[in-house]
Amino acid sequence: MSPLPVSLPFTDRSEAGRRLVERVRAFAVTDPVVLALPRGGVPVGVELARRLRVELEVLMVRKIGLPNHPEMGIGAITEDGHVCFDDRALARMGIAREALAETVEAERAELARRVETYRGTRAAPRITGRDVLVVDDGVATGGTAKAALRMVRRQRPARLVLAVPVASQQAVETLRPEVDDIVVLTAPENFRAVGEWYRDFGQLTDDDVSTALRELRAVRSGADSQRAVRIRAADVYLDGDLTSPSEVRGSVVFAVSHGRHDPRRHGVAEGLRRSGYATLMLDLLTHDEWRRERQDGWSGVDTVQLGERLTAAVRWLRRSTDLAGEPVGLLATGAAAPAALVTAAGRPDDVAAVVAHGGRIDLAEESLPQVRAPTLVLVPGSESFVRELTEWALRRLGAPYDLRVVPGAEQLLPESEDWREGSEAAVQWFERHL
């Protein structure tokens, strides 16, 4: 639950979803997916999925109400067939589970109808091993949400997060043990009903839900597919972003020591994707190592270790994604440049081409004779010492190579004419050798 103030009431469900985005972004790491509880959770989920650029699907659960008071929830049924009763409530009212058999069957039939309406012939999303964000427009008692969360938990997600704009304090405490993390924008003390906290809380229809899902899929099918990834390399985890254009001709691992989110680097990656290459933007240093480098001048991680980490990323790309059959290129800058040659030497069957941008490739001296991938090295025109070391290293390379002097290349500025020359050279190199 966030301690930050929230302006209430929310305008509508979409606006509430937009407010949730930044609060949940840190939890969407390992192949994330948003699961929305229909109907009200779908507009919230659409905003999260659109802005986080992740998959959205509906999570089908039906409330079980009392036969004569259907608005009073005393249980829920999930699409995998499990029924979750509020046994304390049943005991207070002196109602046996068996007395609800007819109601359960009616809700089971309605749930099956909604699954067919919302999902059609699409299979339910894979959940195992993924970060799952379960969203709704709000939670009053938590009974339906609890059943939904338990269904997801049975499929062994990597992380299970509940994200809602508003909830009762009782529901928050009830649901906290069911999840790894819970994000609630506000839990008012005077909570009575979810709808009170929205200016527009109009009832949604099946058509509203189906249209929202269809429109989001259309947007995603026409845009780059992007997801955050976390890759294990020995005893550390590397953070990255994998983005694929609609038509892929190859993939490029864009490795930096730290700072993959720099918009200038993303400008370079966008140029690669326009040419048909999927990109894996990857930080080779952890945040703590990068901070140590800034403070002490050295991260404590040498070129060989960086090369091993990049190798782990290439192995993951080839084995764990749908890009396994595509040729792989390496684009590495700074301290990651010699690491790319270490990786190319160790994975000759996987790495088809290398572009090293700046950096000291001579630090990969022992690996240079084993490199078989054609290598392009871009060096800044103002660094004659680095150029001499680069020429010395290239003569030891066991592969075709080219050396190009690009003024300003050390700045990695995609908006400058100097870097545009180097960026175009990299694309041409991959087009020739991938």
C-alpha positions as CSV (number, residue, x, y, z in Angstrom):
1,M,0.0,0.0,0.0
2,S,1.4,3.4,-1.0
3,P,1.7,6.1,1.7
4,L,1.6,8.8,-1.0
5,P,-1.5,10.9,-1.2
6,V,-4.0,10.0,-3.9
7,S,-6.5,12.4,-5.4
8,L,-10.0,11.0,-5.1
9,P,-12.3,10.0,-6.5
10,F,-10.8,8.5,-9.6
11,T,-12.3,9.9,-12.9
12,D,-12.9,6.4,-14.2
13,R,-11.3,2.9,-14.4
14,S,-8.8,3.9,-17.2
15,E,-7.5,6.9,-15.2
16,A,-7.1,4.7,-12.1
17,G,-5.1,2.2,-14.2
18,R,-2.8,5.0,-15.5
19,R,-2.1,5.9,-11.9
20,L,-1.1,2.3,-11.1
21,V,1.5,2.0,-13.8
22,E,4.5,3.5,-12.1
23,R,3.7,1.8,-8.8
24,V,3.8,-1.7,-10.4
25,R,6.6,-1.2,-12.9
26,A,9.2,-2.6,-10.5
27,F,7.3,-5.8,-10.2
28,A,7.1,-6.5,-14.0
29,V,10.5,-8.1,-14.6
30,T,10.4,-11.8,-15.5
31,D,8.3,-12.2,-18.6
32,P,5.4,-10.3,-17.0
33,V,1.7,-10.7,-17.8
34,V,-1.3,-8.7,-16.6
35,L,-4.4,-10.7,-15.6
36,A,-7.6,-8.7,-15.3
37,L,-10.7,-9.7,-13.4
38,P,-13.7,-8.9,-15.7
39,R,-15.6,-6.9,-16.1
40,G,-14.4,-3.9,-14.1
41,G,-10.7,-4.9,-14.0
42,V,-10.3,-4.9,-17.7
43,P,-10.1,-1.2,-18.4
44,V,-7.5,-1.0,-15.5
45,G,-5.5,-3.9,-17.0
46,V,-5.6,-2.4,-20.4
47,E,-3.8,0.7,-19.2
48,L,-1.1,-1.3,-17.4
49,A,-0.6,-3.6,-20.3
50,R,-0.4,-0.8,-22.8
51,R,2.1,1.3,-20.8
52,L,4.2,-1.6,-19.6
53,R,4.0,-3.2,-23.1
54,V,3.1,-6.6,-21.7
55,E,0.5,-9.3,-22.4
56,L,-3.0,-8.9,-21.0
57,E,-5.5,-11.6,-20.5
58,V,-8.7,-12.0,-18.5
59,L,-8.7,-14.1,-15.3
60,M,-12.0,-15.8,-15.0
61,V,-13.7,-16.0,-11.6
62,R,-17.3,-16.0,-10.6
63,K,-18.7,-14.9,-7.3
64,I,-21.1,-17.3,-5.5
65,G,-23.9,-15.4,-3.8
66,L,-26.7,-16.4,-1.5
67,P,-29.6,-17.9,-3.5
68,N,-32.0,-15.1,-2.4
69,H,-29.3,-12.4,-2.0
70,P,-26.9,-12.8,-5.0
71,E,-25.1,-9.6,-4.1
72,M,-23.8,-11.1,-0.9
73,G,-20.7,-13.1,-1.8
74,I,-20.0,-16.2,0.2
75,G,-17.5,-17.9,-2.2
76,A,-16.2,-18.0,-5.7
77,I,-15.5,-20.4,-8.5
78,T,-12.4,-20.3,-10.8
79,E,-12.1,-21.4,-14.4
80,D,-9.9,-24.4,-13.4
81,G,-12.9,-25.8,-11.4
82,H,-11.9,-24.9,-7.9
83,V,-14.6,-23.6,-5.5
84,C,-13.5,-21.3,-2.6
85,F,-16.1,-20.8,0.1
86,D,-16.1,-18.3,3.0
87,D,-16.7,-21.0,5.6
88,R,-16.8,-18.5,8.4
89,A,-19.7,-16.6,6.8
90,L,-21.5,-19.8,6.1
91,A,-21.1,-20.9,9.7
92,R,-22.5,-17.6,11.0
93,M,-25.5,-17.9,8.8
94,G,-26.0,-21.6,9.4
95,I,-25.8,-22.6,5.7
96,A,-24.2,-25.8,4.6
97,R,-22.1,-26.0,1.4
98,E,-24.5,-28.6,0.0
99,A,-27.3,-26.1,0.0
100,L,-25.4,-24.0,-2.6
101,A,-24.9,-26.8,-5.1
102,E,-27.5,-25.4,-7.6
103,T,-26.0,-21.9,-7.3
104,V,-22.5,-23.2,-7.9
105,E,-23.6,-25.1,-11.0
106,A,-25.3,-21.9,-12.4
107,E,-22.2,-19.9,-11.8
108,R,-20.1,-22.6,-13.4
109,A,-22.2,-22.4,-16.5
110,E,-22.0,-18.6,-16.6
111,L,-18.2,-18.7,-16.1
112,A,-17.9,-21.1,-19.1
113,R,-19.9,-18.8,-21.2
114,R,-17.7,-15.8,-20.3
115,V,-14.6,-17.7,-21.0
116,E,-15.9,-18.5,-24.5
117,T,-17.0,-14.9,-25.0
118,Y,-13.9,-13.2,-23.9
119,R,-11.2,-15.6,-24.9
120,G,-12.8,-17.6,-27.8
121,T,-10.4,-20.1,-29.1
122,R,-7.3,-18.6,-27.5
123,A,-5.6,-20.7,-24.9
124,A,-5.2,-19.5,-21.4
125,P,-1.9,-17.7,-20.9
126,R,1.1,-19.6,-19.6
127,I,1.8,-18.4,-16.0
128,T,4.5,-20.7,-14.7
129,G,7.7,-18.9,-14.1
130,R,6.3,-15.4,-15.0
131,D,5.7,-12.3,-13.0
132,V,1.9,-12.0,-12.8
133,L,0.0,-8.8,-12.0
134,V,-3.6,-9.5,-11.1
135,V,-5.7,-6.3,-11.4
136,D,-9.2,-5.2,-10.6
137,D,-11.0,-1.9,-10.3
138,G,-11.2,-2.4,-6.5
139,V,-11.7,-4.9,-3.7
140,A,-14.4,-4.8,-1.1
141,T,-14.4,-8.1,0.8
142,G,-11.6,-10.0,-1.1
143,G,-13.5,-13.2,-1.6
144,T,-13.4,-13.3,-5.4
145,A,-9.9,-11.9,-5.5
146,K,-8.7,-14.6,-3.1
147,A,-10.1,-17.4,-5.3
148,A,-8.4,-15.8,-8.3
149,L,-5.0,-15.4,-6.6
150,R,-5.1,-19.0,-5.4
151,M,-5.8,-20.2,-8.9
152,V,-2.8,-18.3,-10.2
153,R,-0.6,-19.5,-7.3
154,R,-1.4,-23.1,-8.2
155,Q,0.4,-22.5,-11.6
156,R,3.6,-21.5,-9.8
157,P,4.3,-17.9,-11.1
158,A,7.7,-16.4,-10.4
159,R,6.0,-13.5,-8.5
160,L,2.4,-12.9,-7.8
161,V,1.3,-9.2,-7.3
162,L,-2.2,-7.9,-6.7
163,A,-2.6,-4.3,-8.0
164,V,-5.9,-2.4,-7.4
165,P,-6.7,1.3,-7.2
166,V,-8.8,1.1,-4.1
167,A,-9.6,-1.5,-1.4
168,S,-11.0,-1.8,2.0
169,Q,-8.4,-2.1,4.8
170,Q,-10.0,-5.5,5.8
171,A,-9.6,-6.8,2.3
172,V,-5.9,-5.7,2.1
173,E,-5.1,-7.6,5.3
174,T,-7.1,-10.6,4.1
175,L,-5.3,-10.8,0.8
176,R,-1.8,-9.9,1.9
177,P,-0.8,-13.6,2.7
178,E,-2.0,-14.7,-0.8
179,V,0.5,-12.7,-2.7
180,D,4.2,-11.8,-2.9
181,D,3.4,-8.1,-3.1
182,I,0.3,-5.9,-3.0
183,V,-0.1,-2.5,-4.6
184,V,-3.1,-0.4,-3.5
185,L,-3.3,3.2,-4.3
186,T,-5.7,3.9,-1.4
187,A,-7.5,2.0,1.4
188,P,-9.8,4.6,2.9
189,E,-11.0,4.2,6.5
190,N,-14.5,5.0,5.4
191,F,-14.7,2.4,2.6
192,R,-18.2,1.1,1.9
193,A,-18.2,0.2,-1.8
194,V,-15.8,0.3,-4.7
195,G,-18.1,2.5,-6.9
196,E,-18.0,5.3,-4.4
197,W,-14.4,6.1,-5.3
198,Y,-15.1,6.7,-9.0
199,R,-16.9,9.6,-10.7
200,D,-17.8,7.3,-13.6
201,F,-18.4,3.7,-12.5
202,G,-20.8,2.7,-15.2
203,Q,-21.6,-1.0,-15.6
204,L,-19.6,-2.7,-18.4
205,T,-21.0,-5.2,-20.8
206,D,-19.5,-8.3,-22.4
207,D,-19.1,-6.3,-25.6
208,D,-17.2,-3.6,-23.7
209,V,-14.7,-6.2,-22.4
210,S,-14.3,-8.0,-25.8
211,T,-13.8,-4.7,-27.6
212,A,-11.1,-3.6,-25.2
213,L,-9.2,-6.8,-25.4
214,R,-9.5,-6.9,-29.2
215,E,-8.3,-3.3,-29.6
216,L,-5.3,-3.9,-27.3
217,R,-4.3,-7.0,-29.3
218,A,-4.5,-5.1,-32.5
219,V,-2.2,-2.4,-31.1
220,R,0.3,-4.9,-29.9
221,S,0.3,-6.9,-33.1
222,G,1.2,-3.8,-35.1
223,A,3.9,-2.6,-32.7
224,D,7.2,-3.9,-31.4
225,S,6.8,-6.7,-28.9
226,Q,8.7,-5.7,-25.7
227,R,9.3,-7.3,-22.4
228,A,11.7,-6.9,-19.5
229,V,13.9,-9.9,-18.7
230,R,16.2,-11.0,-16.0
231,I,18.9,-13.5,-16.9
232,R,20.9,-15.5,-14.5
233,A,24.7,-15.5,-15.0
234,A,26.5,-17.5,-12.4
235,D,25.7,-15.8,-9.1
236,V,24.1,-12.6,-10.4
237,Y,21.0,-11.6,-12.3
238,L,21.3,-9.4,-15.4
239,D,18.5,-6.9,-16.2
240,G,17.6,-6.4,-19.8
241,D,14.8,-5.5,-22.3
242,L,14.0,-7.7,-25.2
243,T,12.2,-6.0,-28.1
244,S,11.1,-7.6,-31.4
245,P,9.7,-6.0,-34.5
246,S,6.8,-7.7,-36.2
247,E,9.1,-9.2,-38.8
248,V,12.5,-10.4,-37.5
249,R,15.5,-11.1,-39.7
250,G,18.0,-11.6,-36.8
251,S,18.7,-10.5,-33.2
252,V,21.3,-8.2,-31.7
253,V,22.4,-8.2,-28.1
254,F,23.2,-4.6,-27.2
255,A,25.5,-4.8,-24.2
256,V,26.6,-2.0,-22.0
257,S,28.2,-2.0,-18.6
258,H,25.3,0.0,-17.1
259,G,22.7,2.4,-18.4
260,R,20.6,0.5,-20.9
261,H,17.6,2.9,-20.2
262,D,19.5,5.9,-21.5
263,P,17.2,7.2,-24.3
264,R,20.3,7.9,-26.5
265,R,21.1,4.2,-26.5
266,H,17.5,3.3,-27.2
267,G,17.7,5.5,-30.3
268,V,20.5,3.3,-31.6
269,A,18.4,0.2,-30.8
270,E,15.4,1.6,-32.6
271,G,17.5,2.0,-35.7
272,L,18.4,-1.7,-35.5
273,R,14.7,-2.7,-35.1
274,R,13.7,-0.6,-38.1
275,S,16.1,-2.7,-40.1
276,G,14.4,-5.9,-38.8
277,Y,16.6,-6.9,-35.8
278,A,15.2,-7.8,-32.4
279,T,17.3,-6.2,-29.7
280,L,18.2,-7.4,-26.2
281,M,19.4,-4.3,-24.3
282,L,21.5,-5.6,-21.5
283,D,23.4,-4.2,-18.4
284,L,26.4,-6.4,-17.7
285,L,26.9,-4.9,-14.2
286,T,24.5,-5.0,-11.3
287,H,23.4,-1.8,-9.7
288,D,25.7,-2.4,-6.7
289,E,28.7,-3.1,-9.0
290,W,28.0,0.1,-11.1
291,R,27.7,2.1,-7.9
292,R,31.1,0.7,-6.7
293,E,32.6,1.6,-10.1
294,R,31.4,5.2,-9.7
295,Q,32.8,5.5,-6.2
296,D,36.0,3.5,-6.4
297,G,36.8,3.7,-10.1
298,W,36.4,-0.1,-10.6
299,S,33.4,-2.4,-10.4
300,G,35.4,-5.4,-9.2
301,V,34.3,-7.3,-12.4
302,D,37.0,-8.0,-15.1
303,T,36.7,-8.5,-18.8
304,V,36.6,-12.3,-18.6
305,Q,33.7,-12.1,-16.1
306,L,31.8,-9.6,-18.2
307,G,32.4,-12.0,-21.2
308,E,30.9,-14.9,-19.2
309,R,27.9,-12.8,-18.3
310,L,27.3,-11.9,-21.9
311,T,27.8,-15.5,-22.9
312,A,25.0,-16.5,-20.5
313,A,22.7,-13.9,-22.1
314,V,23.4,-15.3,-25.6
315,R,22.8,-18.8,-24.3
316,W,19.5,-17.7,-22.8
317,L,18.4,-15.9,-26.0
318,R,19.1,-19.0,-28.1
319,R,17.5,-21.5,-25.7
320,S,14.6,-19.6,-24.0
321,T,13.0,-17.4,-26.6
322,D,11.3,-17.7,-30.0
323,L,14.5,-16.1,-31.5
324,A,16.4,-19.3,-31.0
325,G,16.6,-19.9,-34.8
326,E,17.7,-16.4,-35.7
327,P,21.4,-15.4,-36.2
328,V,22.8,-13.4,-33.3
329,G,25.0,-10.3,-33.5
330,L,26.7,-8.5,-30.6
331,L,26.9,-4.7,-30.3
332,A,28.9,-3.7,-27.3
333,T,30.2,-0.4,-26.0
334,G,32.8,0.7,-23.5
335,A,33.8,-2.0,-21.0
336,A,31.4,-4.4,-22.7
337,A,33.3,-4.2,-26.1
338,P,36.2,-6.6,-25.1
339,A,33.6,-8.8,-23.3
340,A,31.8,-9.2,-26.7
341,L,35.0,-10.7,-28.2
342,V,35.4,-13.1,-25.2
343,T,31.8,-14.3,-25.9
344,A,32.3,-14.5,-29.6
345,A,35.4,-16.7,-29.0
346,G,33.6,-19.0,-26.7
347,R,30.3,-19.3,-28.7
348,P,31.4,-19.4,-32.4
349,D,28.3,-21.3,-33.4
350,D,26.0,-18.7,-31.9
351,V,27.6,-15.4,-32.6
352,A,27.5,-14.4,-36.3
353,A,28.9,-10.9,-36.1
354,V,30.3,-8.3,-33.7
355,V,30.3,-4.5,-33.6
356,A,32.6,-3.1,-30.8
357,H,32.0,0.6,-30.1
358,G,34.8,2.3,-28.3
359,G,36.4,0.4,-25.4
360,R,39.7,-1.4,-25.1
361,I,39.3,-4.6,-27.1
362,D,43.0,-5.4,-26.4
363,L,41.8,-6.4,-22.9
364,A,40.4,-9.6,-24.6
365,E,43.9,-10.5,-25.8
366,E,43.8,-14.2,-24.9
367,S,40.4,-14.7,-26.7
368,L,41.2,-12.8,-29.9
369,P,42.7,-15.8,-31.9
370,Q,39.6,-17.9,-31.2
371,V,37.1,-15.2,-32.6
372,R,35.5,-16.4,-35.8
373,A,32.7,-13.8,-36.1
374,P,33.4,-10.9,-38.5
375,T,34.1,-7.9,-36.3
376,L,33.7,-4.2,-36.9
377,V,35.4,-1.8,-34.4
378,L,34.4,1.8,-34.2
379,V,36.9,4.0,-32.5
380,P,36.8,7.8,-31.7
381,G,38.9,9.9,-33.9
382,S,40.4,11.8,-31.0
383,E,41.9,8.8,-29.3
384,S,45.1,7.9,-31.2
385,F,46.3,5.7,-28.3
386,V,43.1,3.6,-28.2
387,R,43.3,3.3,-32.0
388,E,46.9,2.0,-31.8
389,L,45.9,-0.6,-29.2
390,T,42.9,-1.5,-31.3
391,E,45.0,-2.0,-34.4
392,W,47.4,-4.2,-32.4
393,A,44.4,-6.3,-31.2
394,L,42.8,-6.7,-34.5
395,R,45.9,-8.2,-36.0
396,R,45.5,-11.0,-33.6
397,L,41.9,-11.6,-34.4
398,G,41.0,-14.9,-36.0
399,A,38.2,-13.5,-38.1
400,P,37.6,-10.9,-40.9
401,Y,37.5,-7.4,-39.4
402,D,37.2,-3.7,-40.2
403,L,38.3,-0.6,-38.3
404,R,36.5,2.6,-38.7
405,V,37.2,6.0,-37.1
406,V,34.0,7.8,-36.1
407,P,34.5,11.2,-34.6
408,G,32.4,11.5,-31.5
409,A,31.7,7.8,-31.3
410,E,32.7,7.7,-27.7
411,Q,29.7,9.9,-26.8
412,L,27.0,7.5,-28.3
413,L,24.8,10.4,-29.4
414,P,22.3,9.2,-31.9
415,E,21.2,12.7,-32.7
416,S,24.6,13.8,-33.8
417,E,25.8,13.4,-37.4
418,D,29.0,11.8,-36.1
419,W,27.2,9.0,-34.3
420,R,24.7,8.5,-37.1
421,E,27.6,7.5,-39.3
422,G,28.6,4.8,-36.8
423,S,25.1,3.6,-36.3
424,E,24.6,3.2,-40.0
425,A,27.9,1.3,-40.2
426,A,26.7,-1.1,-37.5
427,V,23.5,-1.8,-39.3
428,Q,25.3,-2.4,-42.6
429,W,27.7,-4.7,-40.9
430,F,24.9,-6.9,-39.4
431,E,23.1,-6.9,-42.8
432,R,26.2,-8.2,-44.4
433,H,27.0,-10.9,-41.9
434,L,23.8,-11.9,-40.2
